Amino acid sequence: MTALALVLFAIVDCSGQNYVTKKEISGGTKKAFDKGMAAYRNGKNLDAVKEFSKALRSTDNFIDAEIQRAAAYYDLKDFKNAEKGFERVIALDPKYKTKVVYMLGKTKMILKNYLGAIEQFNNYQDIEIKNNILLARAKKYALDCAFVDRAIENKVPFNPIKLSDNINTDFAEYLPSLTADEQTMVFTRKVNGQEDFFICKKSEDGWRLARSMDDINTPANEGAQSISADGKFLVFTACNRPDGLGSCDLYFSEVKNRRWTKPKNIGAPINSRGWDSQPSISADGKTLFFASDRGGSEGEQDIWYAKRKEDGSWNTPKNAGDNINTPNSDQSPFIHPDGQTLYFMSDGWPGMGNHDLFYSRMNEQGVWSVPTNLGFPINSPASEGALVISLNGKTAYFASDRENANIEDSAFDDGKSKADTDIYSFELYEAARPKPVTYVRARVIDAKTKNPLIAKVEFVNLSTGNIHSASTTDEDGDFLVCLPLGNNYALNVNKEKYLFHSENFGLSNNNAGKPYFLDIALRKIPPAAAASVSTPKVVKSEPIILKNVFFDTGSATLRSESFTELEKLKQLLLENPSMAIEIYGHTDNVGSDQANQILSENRAHAVYDYLIGHGIEKTRLAFKGFGETAPIDSNDSPDGRQLNRRTEFVILN
């Protein structure tokens, strides 16, 4: 035995080590190791493996060479040999380089040995005391592995269908957004590094050819947009513009005279000095969700939201909170028209690795639930983009490069497809669906001239009395409002110098029926209406049905849901002090003629009493019951009888 070997033996023996380090080698071993390190630093991993192997042949317990060879194998994606190498290092000394334990966990994760990976990540957390960054990653990866192990064994239903060539091209298409009726899609297309918006309409034969939104697109990039439920408002992201407040800002454009207006910066406080992007406007237009890295964010990017004021400006944005946001990256929010289900991307919650798609639901107290991963194979090694969900909750749209990705591969494969993305649709499985929603599309016109009217539109939740949506019609007299199922709603349409119009939408039974299409003709208030019902009078107006005045069966007691409509009638009388009205009560034909006559009179009298009790002079009011004698529909069906049970008023002159 040489003198050097005796010295090394003594060192190992005295320290209790069964290996040697790079500080203890010399000669050919050192020369091979140094050459391996030079090759490794230059990215020549095959040469590095050869040199480290040479060093290990001469000194098989050379721990640093074992570490570096395993690292080179890892970079070569030869994960089987990397795993063996890291395991040999840990057998020699797991605390020599604690990162080796972490790397063994990552390697086992890639090799789909999820339970083995969890063990190593937990071991790393037990022995590492300084590297907080890797400790956080090890904790996250352990949770990811536990999730993946379950998710792959419990696949969710998923059958993505690539949209037609009228939308998808050889370039990249992504970030789709939809109007409530699913008849219009806006998406981003990237051609030779240039991002622009394209819009397409749906016909009976499918999606028509997408066309460039030339009113909005510029030589700079536009992307990450959200179109409003009615298709008249677009909010989007643009970066590094002269009027920008930060690196990327939110801008908006509106449809005026059937053209998109010149985009404007949405301004502070929505935009900040940071990165503000990926907007999602709620169906009622009252809330704007977006991603930002502004001060106050919990992670790299967080999801924020802002409420709209009555004057159209925005309140200061609020962070969505730690039930949504993580210390990592949380992006691409989509608030469904149900107003309570949020879909988003995150790499901070347990998932398949990288960014996964999640959803969270808001409860009645306004608190978001802990997010639920949409599962495998919706989340995959491919790069899933933002998700949008149809009104009924059944159809999802998203962008992916999955056509060129093997979704059966490990979710932790470091290789990423470089393919361009396309837009897909798929049927979303039931547990992940939002609350179903329908919509009302209507046009408001003057009853006589047939000209469109700009009028106030208000939907009220009859269960709570709260305003669900308040807006005005556009210059064409049109409006579209989304209504989540499970509630009953009153619609009131008002315009100065016109009689109001009301509708009722009974959706409390969660019946996901078809959307509603209405033509609403407002009648002008007759001039010089009589100030007193005691003077000679002529019925001037046609009867106006109060569609949101309700009584219990067989009763003349007003239900609380009626008060919103009766307040509208009271306000009409207050604003027109010369107006006098007569209130009519009607029933269906169920029961005796006499009982129905009495019931109709009592119901008309109840409305009369309500108005008097709320400040309307009795000289301006009269009431009358018609029983079952004046039906407006057949009494042979439940729907017909319901229409016949009504309360009306006429204007006296």
C-alpha positions in Angstrom: 0.0 0.0 0.0 1.3 3.4 -1.0 1.9 6.2 1.5 -0.9 8.3 -0.1 -3.3 5.4 0.3 -2.3 5.0 3.9 -3.0 8.7 4.5 -6.3 8.6 2.8 -7.3 5.5 4.7 -6.3 7.2 7.9 -8.5 10.2 7.1 -11.5 8.1 6.2 -11.0 5.9 9.2 -10.7 8.7 11.6 -13.7 10.6 10.4 -16.0 7.6 10.0 -16.5 8.4 6.3 -16.7 5.6 3.8 -16.1 7.9 0.8 -13.6 10.5 -0.4 -14.2 14.0 -1.5 -12.7 16.2 -4.2 -10.4 17.7 -1.6 -8.9 14.3 -1.0 -8.1 13.1 -4.5 -5.1 13.5 -6.8 -3.4 12.1 -9.8 -5.5 10.5 -12.5 -8.6 10.7 -10.5 -8.3 14.4 -10.0 -7.4 14.9 -13.7 -10.5 13.0 -14.8 -12.7 14.9 -12.4 -11.5 18.3 -13.5 -11.9 17.4 -17.1 -15.5 16.2 -16.3 -16.3 19.5 -14.6 -15.0 21.5 -17.5 -17.1 19.5 -19.9 -20.2 19.8 -17.6 -19.8 23.6 -17.4 -19.7 23.8 -21.2 -22.8 21.7 -21.5 -21.0 18.7 -22.9 -22.8 16.2 -20.7 -21.8 13.0 -22.5 -18.1 13.9 -22.2 -18.7 14.8 -18.6 -20.3 11.4 -17.9 -17.2 9.7 -19.5 -14.7 11.6 -17.4 -16.7 11.2 -14.1 -17.0 7.5 -14.8 -13.2 7.3 -15.3 -12.7 9.0 -12.0 -15.0 6.6 -10.3 -13.3 3.6 -11.8 -10.1 4.6 -10.1 -11.9 5.7 -6.8 -15.3 4.1 -6.6 -16.3 5.9 -3.4 -15.5 9.3 -4.8 -18.7 11.1 -3.7 -18.3 14.3 -5.7 -17.8 12.4 -9.0 -20.9 10.4 -8.2 -22.9 13.6 -7.6 -21.7 15.2 -10.8 -22.2 12.1 -13.0 -25.8 11.8 -11.7 -26.3 15.5 -12.4 -25.0 15.1 -16.0 -27.3 12.1 -16.5 -30.2 14.2 -15.3 -29.4 16.9 -17.7 -29.2 14.3 -20.5 -32.7 13.2 -19.4 -31.2 9.7 -18.7 -33.3 9.6 -15.5 -32.8 5.9 -14.7 -29.0 6.4 -14.4 -29.5 9.7 -12.6 -31.7 7.9 -10.1 -29.1 5.2 -9.5 -26.3 7.8 -9.1 -28.3 9.9 -6.6 -29.2 6.8 -4.6 -25.5 5.8 -4.4 -24.6 9.2 -3.1 -27.4 9.0 -0.4 -26.2 5.6 0.6 -22.7 7.1 1.2 -24.0 10.1 3.1 -27.4 11.8 2.7 -26.2 14.9 4.5 -23.0 15.5 2.4 -25.0 17.5 -0.1 -28.6 17.7 1.0 -29.7 18.9 -2.5 -29.0 15.4 -3.7 -32.0 14.2 -1.7 -34.1 16.9 -3.3 -32.8 15.9 -6.8 -33.5 12.3 -6.2 -37.1 13.3 -5.3 -37.4 15.2 -8.6 -36.0 12.3 -10.5 -38.4 9.7 -9.0 -41.2 12.2 -9.7 -40.3 12.3 -13.4 -40.0 8.5 -13.4 -43.6 8.3 -12.0 -42.5 6.8 -8.8 -44.6 9.3 -6.9 -44.6 7.5 -3.5 -40.8 7.3 -3.7 -40.6 10.9 -4.6 -42.7 11.9 -1.7 -40.4 10.0 0.7 -37.3 11.9 -0.7 -39.0 15.3 -0.5 -40.0 14.6 3.1 -36.5 13.4 3.9 -35.1 16.7 2.4 -37.4 18.7 4.6 -36.1 16.8 7.6 -32.4 17.4 6.9 -32.2 20.8 5.2 -32.2 23.8 7.5 -31.0 26.7 5.3 -32.3 26.6 1.7 -35.8 28.0 2.1 -36.4 28.2 -1.6 -35.8 24.4 -2.1 -37.7 23.6 1.1 -40.8 25.3 -0.2 -40.4 23.5 -3.6 -39.9 20.2 -1.8 -43.1 20.7 0.2 -45.0 21.7 -3.0 -43.7 18.8 -5.0 -44.6 16.3 -2.3 -48.2 17.6 -2.4 -48.1 17.5 -6.2 -46.9 13.8 -6.2 -49.7 12.8 -3.8 -52.2 14.5 -6.0 -50.8 13.0 -9.3 -50.7 9.5 -7.7 -54.5 9.8 -7.0 -55.4 11.8 -10.2 -53.9 9.3 -12.7 -55.8 6.5 -11.0 -59.0 8.6 -11.0 -59.2 10.2 -14.4 -61.9 12.7 -15.1 -64.0 12.5 -18.3 -62.3 14.5 -21.1 -62.7 14.4 -24.8 -61.2 17.6 -26.3 -62.3 18.6 -29.8 -60.2 20.9 -31.9 -62.2 23.8 -33.3 -62.5 24.2 -37.1 -59.9 25.7 -39.5 -62.0 28.8 -39.5 -60.5 29.5 -36.1 -57.3 27.4 -35.9 -54.5 27.9 -38.4 -50.8 27.0 -38.7 -50.1 29.9 -36.3 -50.9 30.1 -32.6 -54.5 30.7 -31.4 -55.2 31.1 -27.7 -57.1 32.9 -24.9 -60.7 32.5 -26.3 -63.6 34.5 -24.8 -67.3 34.2 -25.5 -70.5 36.2 -25.4 -73.3 34.9 -23.3 -75.2 33.5 -26.3 -72.0 31.7 -27.5 -72.6 33.2 -30.9 -69.4 35.3 -30.9 -65.8 34.3 -30.0 -62.8 36.7 -29.6 -59.4 35.2 -29.4 -55.7 36.1 -29.8 -53.7 34.9 -32.8 -49.9 35.2 -32.9 -48.3 35.4 -36.3 -44.5 35.9 -36.5 -44.4 37.3 -33.0 -47.3 39.7 -33.7 -50.4 39.3 -31.4 -53.7 40.5 -32.7 -57.4 39.9 -31.9 -59.7 37.9 -34.2 -63.5 37.6 -34.0 -65.8 35.0 -35.4 -69.5 34.4 -35.5 -71.4 31.2 -35.2 -74.0 30.0 -37.8 -76.1 26.9 -38.0 -73.1 25.2 -39.8 -70.6 26.1 -37.1 -68.0 28.9 -36.7 -67.6 31.2 -39.6 -64.2 32.4 -40.8 -62.5 34.5 -38.1 -61.6 38.1 -39.1 -59.2 40.6 -37.7 -60.5 43.2 -35.4 -59.0 46.1 -37.3 -60.7 48.8 -35.2 -58.7 47.6 -32.2 -55.5 45.9 -33.5 -52.4 48.0 -33.9 -48.8 47.4 -35.1 -48.1 46.6 -31.4 -49.3 43.5 -29.6 -52.8 43.1 -28.1 -53.8 40.0 -26.1 -55.5 38.5 -23.1 -59.0 39.8 -23.6 -62.4 39.4 -22.2 -65.6 40.2 -24.1 -68.8 41.2 -22.1 -71.9 39.0 -22.0 -73.7 41.2 -24.6 -70.6 41.5 -26.9 -70.5 45.3 -26.6 -67.5 45.8 -24.3 -64.0 44.4 -24.6 -61.2 44.7 -22.0 -57.8 43.5 -23.0 -54.0 43.8 -22.3 -51.4 45.9 -24.0 -47.8 46.4 -23.0 -45.3 49.2 -23.2 -47.6 51.8 -24.7 -46.9 55.5 -24.4 -50.0 56.0 -22.2 -49.3 53.0 -20.1 -48.9 53.2 -16.3 -46.8 50.0 -15.9 -45.2 47.3 -18.0 -48.6 46.0 -19.1 -52.0 47.7 -18.7 -55.6 47.0 -19.2 -57.5 48.8 -22.0 -61.1 48.8 -23.2 -63.2 49.4 -26.3 -67.0 49.6 -26.7 -69.3 49.1 -29.6 -70.8 52.5 -30.7 -72.7 52.9 -33.9 -71.9 49.3 -34.6 -68.1 49.8 -34.6 -65.5 49.3 -31.9 -64.3 52.6 -30.4 -60.6 53.5 -30.2 -59.2 51.7 -27.2 -58.5 53.6 -24.1 -56.4 52.9 -21.1 -58.7 51.9 -18.3 -56.5 54.0 -15.9 -55.9 53.9 -12.2 -56.7 52.4 -9.8 -57.1 49.3 -12.0 -53.7 49.8 -13.7 -50.5 50.1 -11.6 -46.8 50.5 -12.1 -46.6 46.8 -12.3 -47.9 44.1 -14.7 -51.7 44.1 -15.0 -53.1 41.6 -17.4 -55.6 38.7 -18.2 -58.9 40.4 -17.4 -62.3 38.8 -17.0 -65.4 41.0 -16.8 -68.4 39.6 -14.9 -71.6 39.0 -16.8 -73.3 41.9 -15.0 -70.4 44.2 -15.8 -70.0 45.1 -12.1 -66.7 43.2 -11.3 -63.4 43.0 -13.1 -61.0 40.2 -12.3 -57.4 40.3 -13.5 -53.9 39.1 -12.8 -51.2 41.4 -11.4 -47.8 41.5 -9.8 -48.6 44.8 -8.1 -47.6 45.6 -4.5 -49.6 43.6 -2.0 -49.5 40.5 -4.1 -49.0 37.3 -2.2 -46.9 35.6 -4.9 -45.3 36.2 -8.2 -48.6 37.0 -9.8 -51.9 37.2 -8.0 -55.6 37.4 -9.0 -57.2 40.7 -8.1 -60.7 42.1 -8.6 -62.4 45.5 -8.6 -66.0 46.7 -8.3 -67.5 49.2 -10.6 -69.1 52.3 -9.3 -72.5 53.7 -10.4 -70.7 56.3 -12.5 -68.8 53.7 -14.4 -65.5 54.2 -12.7 -63.7 51.5 -10.7 -63.0 51.1 -7.0 -59.5 50.3 -5.8 -58.7 46.6 -6.6 -58.6 44.0 -3.9 -56.6 40.9 -3.7 -58.7 37.7 -4.1 -57.0 36.4 -0.9 -55.1 33.3 0.1 -58.0 31.0 -0.6 -57.2 31.8 -4.3 -53.6 33.1 -4.4 -50.4 31.3 -3.4 -46.8 32.3 -3.0 -46.3 31.1 -6.6 -48.0 32.2 -9.8 -51.8 32.5 -10.0 -53.2 33.8 -13.3 -55.9 33.8 -16.1 -59.1 34.2 -14.0 -62.4 33.5 -15.6 -65.5 34.4 -13.6 -68.5 32.5 -14.9 -71.8 34.3 -15.5 -73.2 32.6 -12.4 -71.1 35.2 -10.5 -69.8 32.6 -8.0 -67.5 30.2 -9.8 -64.0 31.3 -10.6 -61.7 29.3 -12.9 -58.0 30.1 -13.0 -54.4 28.8 -13.6 -51.9 28.2 -10.8 -48.6 26.5 -10.1 -49.0 27.1 -6.4 -51.8 24.6 -5.5 -51.2 20.8 -5.6 -51.4 19.7 -9.2 -50.0 17.9 -12.2 -47.0 20.2 -12.2 -46.4 23.6 -13.7 -49.6 25.6 -14.2 -52.8 23.6 -13.7 -56.4 24.7 -14.1 -58.5 25.1 -10.9 -61.9 26.3 -9.9 -63.3 27.8 -6.7 -66.8 28.7 -5.6 -67.9 31.7 -3.5 -70.4 31.0 -0.7 -73.2 33.1 0.5 -70.8 34.9 2.9 -68.6 35.9 -0.1 -65.8 33.5 0.9 -64.0 31.5 -1.8 -63.6 27.8 -1.3 -60.2 26.1 -1.4 -59.6 25.5 -5.1 -60.3 22.2 -6.7 -57.9 20.9 -9.4 -59.8 20.1 -12.6 -57.9 16.8 -12.7 -56.1 14.5 -15.1 -56.1 14.5 -18.1 -57.6 18.0 -18.4 -54.4 19.1 -16.7 -51.5 17.4 -18.5 -47.8 17.9 -19.5 -49.1 20.1 -22.3 -49.4 23.9 -21.8 -53.1 24.4 -20.9 -54.2 28.0 -21.4 -57.0 29.9 -19.8 -60.4 28.3 -19.6 -63.8 29.8 -20.4 -67.1 28.0 -19.7 -70.4 28.2 -21.5 -73.5 29.7 -19.9 -75.1 26.3 -19.1 -71.8 25.1 -17.7 -71.5 22.1 -20.0 -69.0 23.3 -22.6 -65.5 24.5 -21.9 -63.1 26.2 -24.3 -59.3 26.4 -23.9 -56.1 26.6 -25.8 -53.5 23.8 -25.8 -50.5 22.4 -27.7 -51.7 18.9 -26.7 -52.0 17.7 -30.3 -48.2 17.4 -30.2 -47.9 16.4 -26.6 -48.2 12.9 -25.1 -50.7 13.4 -22.3 -49.9 10.0 -20.9 -46.3 11.2 -20.2 -45.3 12.2 -16.7 -46.8 15.5 -15.7 -43.3 16.5 -14.5 -41.4 15.9 -17.8 -39.0 18.8 -18.1 -39.5 18.7 -21.9 -42.1 21.1 -23.3 -43.7 21.0 -26.7 -42.8 23.9 -28.9 -45.9 23.5 -31.0 -48.3 26.3 -31.7 -51.4 26.2 -29.6 -55.0 25.6 -31.0 -58.4 26.3 -29.4 -60.4 23.2 -28.3 -63.7 22.6 -26.7 -64.8 19.8 -24.4 -67.7 18.7 -22.3 -67.0 19.7 -18.7 -67.7 16.9 -16.2 -70.6 17.6 -13.9 -68.8 18.2 -10.6 -66.7 21.0 -12.1 -69.6 22.8 -13.7 -70.8 26.2 -12.5 -74.3 27.0 -11.6 -76.4 27.1 -14.9 -77.3 30.4 -16.2 -79.8 31.7 -18.9 -80.0 35.1 -20.4 -82.6 37.6 -21.5 -82.0 39.5 -24.8 -84.5 42.3 -25.6 -85.1 45.3 -27.7 -86.9 48.4 -26.3 -88.8 50.5 -28.7 -91.5 53.3 -28.7 -94.8 51.6 -29.0 -96.1 54.1 -31.5 -93.1 55.1 -33.6 -91.2 51.8 -33.3 -88.0 53.7 -32.8 -85.4 52.2 -30.4 -85.2 53.8 -27.0 -82.4 54.3 -24.5 -84.1 53.1 -21.3 -83.1 52.0 -17.8 -83.1 48.2 -17.3 -83.2 46.7 -13.8 -83.4 43.1 -12.7 -84.3 42.4 -9.1 -83.8 39.2 -7.2 -87.3 38.7 -5.8 -86.1 36.5 -3.0 -83.7 39.1 -1.5 -85.0 42.3 -3.0 -81.4 43.1 -4.2 -80.7 44.5 -7.6 -79.1 41.8 -9.7 -78.3 44.0 -12.6 -78.9 47.7 -13.6 -77.9 49.1 -16.9 -79.3 51.0 -19.9 -80.0 49.9 -23.4 -77.6 50.8 -26.2 -78.4 53.2 -29.1 -80.2 50.3 -30.8 -82.5 49.8 -27.8 -80.9 46.4 -27.1 -79.8 44.8 -23.9 -78.6 41.3 -22.7 -78.6 40.2 -19.1 -77.5 36.9 -17.6 -79.7 35.3 -15.0 -78.3 32.4 -12.8 -80.9 29.7 -12.2 -82.3 29.1 -8.8 -83.9 32.5 -8.2 -86.9 34.4 -9.4 -86.3 37.8 -11.0 -88.3 40.9 -11.8 -87.5 43.0 -14.8 -88.4 46.7 -14.9 -87.8 48.9 -17.9 -88.1 52.6 -17.3 -87.8 55.8 -19.3 -88.8 59.3 -18.5 -92.3 60.2 -19.9 -93.0 56.6 -20.5 -95.0 54.0 -18.6 -92.7 51.3 -17.1 -92.7 47.7 -18.3 -92.3 44.7 -16.1 -91.6 41.0 -16.7 -91.2 38.0 -14.3 -88.7 35.2 -14.7 -89.4 32.3 -12.4 -86.1 30.3 -12.3 -86.2 29.1 -8.8 -86.7 25.5 -9.9 -83.3 25.5 -11.6 -84.9 24.7 -14.8 -82.2 25.3 -17.4 -84.7 26.4 -20.1 -83.9 28.3 -23.3 -83.0 31.9 -23.2 -85.6 34.6 -23.4 -86.0 37.0 -26.4 -88.3 40.0 -25.8 -89.6 42.9 -27.8 -90.6 45.6 -25.3 -92.7 48.5 -26.5 -92.9 51.3 -24.1 -96.0 53.5 -24.1 -95.8 57.2 -23.5 -97.7 58.6 -20.5 -100.9 60.2 -21.8 -100.9 64.0 -21.4 -103.2 65.8 -19.0 -104.1 62.7 -17.0 -107.0 63.3 -14.6 -106.1 64.4 -11.1 -109.0 62.7 -9.4 -111.1 59.6 -10.0 -114.2 61.5 -8.7 -114.3 63.6 -11.8 -115.8 62.4 -15.1 -113.3 60.1 -16.7 -112.6 57.9 -19.7 -110.2 55.0 -19.7 -107.4 56.3 -21.8 -104.8 53.6 -21.7 -104.7 49.9 -22.3 -104.3 47.8 -19.2 -100.8 47.5 -17.9 -100.1 44.2 -16.2 -98.1 44.2 -13.0 -96.3 41.0 -13.6 -94.4 41.0 -10.3 -97.4 41.4 -7.9 -98.0 38.1 -6.1 -100.5 36.6 -3.7 -100.7 33.2 -2.1 -103.2 30.8 -3.5 -106.7 31.8 -2.6 -105.4 34.8 -0.6 -105.5 38.6 -1.1 -102.4 39.1 1.1 -99.6 40.7 -0.8 -96.4 38.7 -0.8 -93.1 40.5 0.0 -91.8 39.8 -3.5 -94.5 42.3 -4.7 -93.1 45.3 -3.0 -90.4 46.1 -5.6 -93.0 46.4 -8.4 -95.4 48.3 -6.2 -92.7 50.8 -5.4 -92.2 51.3 -9.1 -95.9 52.0 -9.4 -95.8 54.4 -6.5 -92.8 56.2 -8.0 -94.7 56.6 -11.3 -97.6 58.2 -9.5 -95.2 60.5 -7.5 -93.4 61.6 -10.7 -96.7 62.3 -12.4 -98.9 64.1 -9.9 -101.8 64.6 -12.3 -102.1 60.9 -13.0 -105.0 58.9 -11.7 -105.3 55.1 -12.1 -107.7 52.3 -11.5 -106.5 48.9 -10.3 -108.0 45.7 -11.8 -107.9 42.3 -10.3 -108.5 39.0 -12.3 -108.6 35.3 -11.5 -108.6 32.1 -13.4 -111.8 29.9 -13.5 -110.9 27.5 -10.7 -113.6 27.9 -8.0 -117.0 29.4 -8.1 -117.8 32.6 -10.0 -118.8 34.4 -6.7 -115.6 33.4 -4.9 -113.4 34.5 -7.8 -115.2 37.8 -8.0 -114.6 38.5 -4.3 -111.0 37.4 -4.5 -110.3 39.6 -7.5 -111.8 42.6 -5.8 -109.9 41.9 -2.6 -106.6 41.6 -4.5 -107.2 44.9 -6.3 -108.1 46.5 -3.0 -104.8 45.2 -1.5 -102.8 47.1 -4.1 -105.0 50.1 -3.5 -104.4 50.0 0.2 -100.6 49.6 -0.3 -100.4 52.8 -2.4 -102.5 54.8 0.0 -100.4 53.5 2.9 -97.3 54.7 1.0 -98.4 58.3 0.4 -100.6 58.3 -2.7 -103.9 60.2 -2.3 -107.0 58.0 -2.4 -108.6 60.6 -4.8 -106.2 59.4 -7.4 -107.0 55.7 -7.0 -109.8 53.3 -7.8 -110.1 49.6 -7.9 -112.2 46.9 -9.5 -112.5 43.1 -9.6 -113.4 41.2 -12.7 -113.2 37.7 -11.3 -112.8 35.1 -14.1 -114.7 37.2 -16.7 -111.8 38.7 -18.6 -109.2 36.0 -19.4 -106.2 36.8 -21.6 -105.4 33.1 -22.2 -107.0 29.7 -22.1 -107.8 28.3 -18.7 -107.1 24.8 -20.0 -103.5 24.8 -19.0 -101.5 25.7 -15.9 -99.5 28.4 -17.8 -102.7 29.9 -19.2 -104.4 30.0 -15.8 -101.3 31.7 -14.4 -101.5 34.4 -17.0 -105.2 34.9 -16.2 -104.4 35.4 -12.5 -103.1 39.0 -12.8 -103.2 42.5 -11.4 -103.4 45.4 -13.8 -103.9 49.2 -13.8 -105.2 51.6 -16.3 -104.7 55.4 -16.5 -107.8 57.5 -16.2 -108.3 60.7 -18.1 
